[in-house]
């Protein structure tokens, strides 16, 4: 294999360290961030283009400047400008960028194909009651994709690193690419079987004295249940606890109690479930996250595009950011407070 030879000095001496494996702490993403800032002329515009937060852009630029031992960007009245060293660095970074494009065009064909294994991490509830309903069409249209659904990490058993995940929270550093899928809106539900046996609660206070079912996995997530729900939680005498969504829903459907459920289940089980509309609801933001750079792989992009399509709020009002009452999209029985 031939070696790359550089005759330049100064900034090039520092950039030569990129090929020195002994100095592998250098992060190539810093160059990508620098390139984006230089092209857009703005930290915020670069952040938007890369799908990361502005503080991360600033941090990476500072990291690169510290690594090279020179100032690359200055802030002036008219905005950000490159220093002389920055212009010199930009020349080399553009060369690297062109080489990367050529490399991708020559060797990247395999990863552009919509074939191979893709691991998607998702909660068991969404996997069972939403994704599974849409999977047959996806698998029929994409026979080359081997989709591996794994349950959301449960603290103990090691799981394969997912290519994509549907999650309730984003990385604060936004190191992975994230796309909003909308929101899950939770309300208390019960079943007609339960009401036939125990009677219908008259109001929220009355409902809390009935047998409530608790999904432990969600209640332990601080991002999911905010302070209002946590406060009410202290007054509920739970009759049953589980960390499996399917178990909770099957128990509820068979007359086992009352539970907070996402409203997308209303049209699916409108003949069995009853909505308790006692002004007690909560929502959680849903995100689709890719592992860094995985969104560039054809099979991962194929799965990601499918996920985004089945959560599209225009077709699925229950996933809108703003609350949409289940009576607007289902014929579910609704019990309102009695005075």
N, C-alpha and C positions, 0 to 999 in steps of 0.2 A: 504494500500500500504506500502511495506517495505521501509526503508530508507537506503541510502548508508552510510556505516561507514568507516572512514579512521583513521588509527592510526599514519600514518607518520606525520612528522613535516617538517618545512622549506618550500620547494616549494609546498608541498601538502597542507599546510595551505592556500596558495594563491589560489591554484586551487579549493579548496573547495568553494570558492566564486562563482564558476560557477553555483551552485545550489541555491544560495541565491537570491531570486526574488527581494530583495530590492536593489541589485546591478546589475540590468538588463542592465546597460549600457555596460557591457562586450559584445564584438562582437565575436561570435563563429567562424566567418570567419578568425579571427586572428590565431586561432589554425590550421585551414586548411592551411593557408599560411605558418606557422611555420613548419608544417608537410612536406609540399612540398619542402621547402628550405632544411630541414634536410635530406630528401630522395635524392634530386638531388645534393646538395652541391653547389648550385649556385642560386643567385637571378634571373638572366636572365632565367635560365632553369626552375625555379619554375614559373616565370611569363608566360613563353610559355606554360607550362603544365596546368596552371589555366586559360589561356586566358585573362590575365590582363597585365597591364604595369609594368615595373620594379620599377618605383618610388612608385607604389601602394604597391608592395611587401615590400619595405624598410619601408614605412610608417606603415604598419600593424605590422611588426616585432618590430619596435620601440614602437608602441602602446601596444603590448603584454608585452614587457620588462618593460615598465613603469607601466603597470597594476600589474605585478608580483613583481616589485621592485628588479629585478635582471637581469644580463646580460645572455642571452641565446646563442648568436652567436658572434664569434670573427672573424675578417678578418686577416689572416696571409699570409705569402709569398706564401704558397702553395694553398691558397684559403680560403674558409669559413670553420670553425670548430665549433663544439658545445662546450660550456663550461661545467663544471661539472653539473651546474644547468640545462643547456640545455639538457644533456643526461638524467637527472632525469625527466625533463619535457617531453622528447620524450617518455619515458616509459609509462607515463600516457596518453599522446596523442594517442599512438598506441592502448592502451586499449580502449579509447573512440572511435577510428576509427573502431576497431573490433566490438564494441558494435553497432555502427551505421550500419555496414554492416549486422550484424545479424538482427537488427531492420528492415532494408530495405527488407531483404530476407523474413521475416515473415509477414510484414504488407504492403509492397510496391507493392504487386501484382496488386492492383486496379489501381494505377497510371501508371503501366507499360502497361496496356491495351490501345488499340487504340480506346477508346470510350470516349464520353463526349464532353463538350463544349470547344472550343478553340477560343479565340479572337485574330484576326490578324488585326493590324492597318497598313493602306497603303494609299497612295494618291489616289484620285478618278480617276486620269488618268490611272495609272497602274492597278487599280482594274477593270476599265471598259474595257480597250483596251488590256490588257495582261492577267491578272489573270482569268477573266471571260471566256476567250477563252479556258483555260486549266482546268477549274473547273469541267466540266461534268465527265471527266475521273477520277479525284480525288474522287469525291463524289460517283461514281459508285464503285470504288475500296475500299472505306473506309466508308461504310454506318453507322458505329457507331460514326463517328466524326461529331459533330454539329459545323460547321465553322461559326463564326460570324465576318464578315468583317466590320470594322469601319473606317471612314475617318480619315486621319491624323489630329491630334489635331489642332483646328482652333481658339485657344486663348480664346474662351469665354465659349461655352457650355461644361459642364463636361462630360467626356467619361469614360467608364469602363476601368480599367487598363488592357492593352493588355498583352497576354501571349507572343506574338511575334510582331515585327513591321518591316516594310520595310521602311528604312529612308535614308535621304541624309547625315546624320552626325552620328558620334559615340560619346558616352559619353567619355569625356576626361579622367575621372577616370577609365573607362572601368569596371564599377561595374556590367554591364550586359555582357553576352557573345555575341560577334558580329562576323559575318562571311561576308566576302566580296562577293557581288553578281555580281560585275563588274561595268560598267559605262553606264550612259545614255549620248549619244552624240547628241547635239542639233544643228540644222541648220535651216535657214529660208526656209519655205515652203509657197506655195500659191496653188490655184486651177486653173484648166483649165477654169472654169467659170469666175474667176476674170480676167484672162489674156484676154479672149474673150471680156470682157467688157472694161477693162482699158488699155490693152496692156501689154507687158512683160517689166519689168525693164531691163536696159542695164548693170547696175553695182550696187555695194553696195550703192553708194551715191544716185543713182536713186531709189533704192528699199526703202531707208529710207524716201523718200519723198512721198511714197505711203501710203495707209492706213494700219498701223500696229496694230495688236491686241495684247493685253498684258494680261498675266496671273499674277495677283497681288500676289497670294500666293507664287509663285516661286521667283518673282523679289524682294520680301522682305527678302529672305533668303540669307544672305551674303555668305554662303558656296556654294551656287549654282552659282550665277553670280559673277565672279571675276572682278577685276578692269577694264579690257578691256571692258567688256560688260556694266558695270556701266557707263563708260565714254561715250560710244555710246548711251546709254539709255537717256542721257541728251539731245541728238539732235533729238530724235524721237518724232514726234507728233502723239501720239496714238489716233486712231479713236474709240477704244473700249477697255474696261477693264472689267475683270471678275476674280473671284477666283475659277471658276468651269471649269475643263479641258474639260469636254464633251461639254459644251456650246461653248468654244473657237473653238474646232475642228469642230463642226457642222456648226458654222458660217463660218469658213474658207472653208470647203468643198462646201458650197453653194455660194461661190463667195464674201465673206465678207471682204477679205483682205489678209495680210501676217502675219505670226507668226513664232516664234521659236518653233520647234517641235522636239521630240526625233526621231532619225532615224529608230527605230524599227517600226514606223508607215508606212515607205515607202513601204514594200512589202504588207502590209495590205490594203493600199489605193492607190496602184500604178496606178490604172485606173482613179483616181480622182485628186490626188495631183501632184504638180510640185515642184521639188527641185530647189532652187536658190543657185547655187554653186558659191558664191561670196567671198570665203575664209573668211567666217564669221561663226565660229562654237564655241561651248563650250561644256564641259563635266562635269558631276557630278558623284561622287562615290556613289554607292548604297550599303547599308548594310542590312543584316538581323540580328536583335537584339532579344535576348531572355531576359525576365525578369530573375533575378538571380534565379538559380536552376530550372527554368521551363523547360530547355532543357532535364532534367532527366525524365520528365513525358512523358509516351509513346505517348499520343495523340498529345502533343506539338511537340515531335520529328518527328512524322509522318508528321505533317503539315510543319515543318521546312525542312525536307528532300524533300518534294514535291516542296516547293518554290525554294530551291537550284537547283533542277533538271530542272525547267522551265526557269531558268536564266543561265544555263550552256552555257558558251561561245563557246564550241566546236560545239554545235548545233545552237547557236544563235549569229552569228558574230557581230551583232549590240550591244551586251553587252560586247564585249571585252574591256580590258583596253586601248588597242591601237585603234586608229580610223580606222574604215573600211568604205570606201565610199559606200553609198547606191546603186550605180550602180553595185557593186560587188555582191549584194544579191537581187536585185529587177530590174524590168524593168521600173522604174519610169522615167518620162521625166525630163531631167536636162537642166536648162538654165545656161550657163556660161557667164562671163563678155564679153562685146563687146568693142573692141578698137575703 
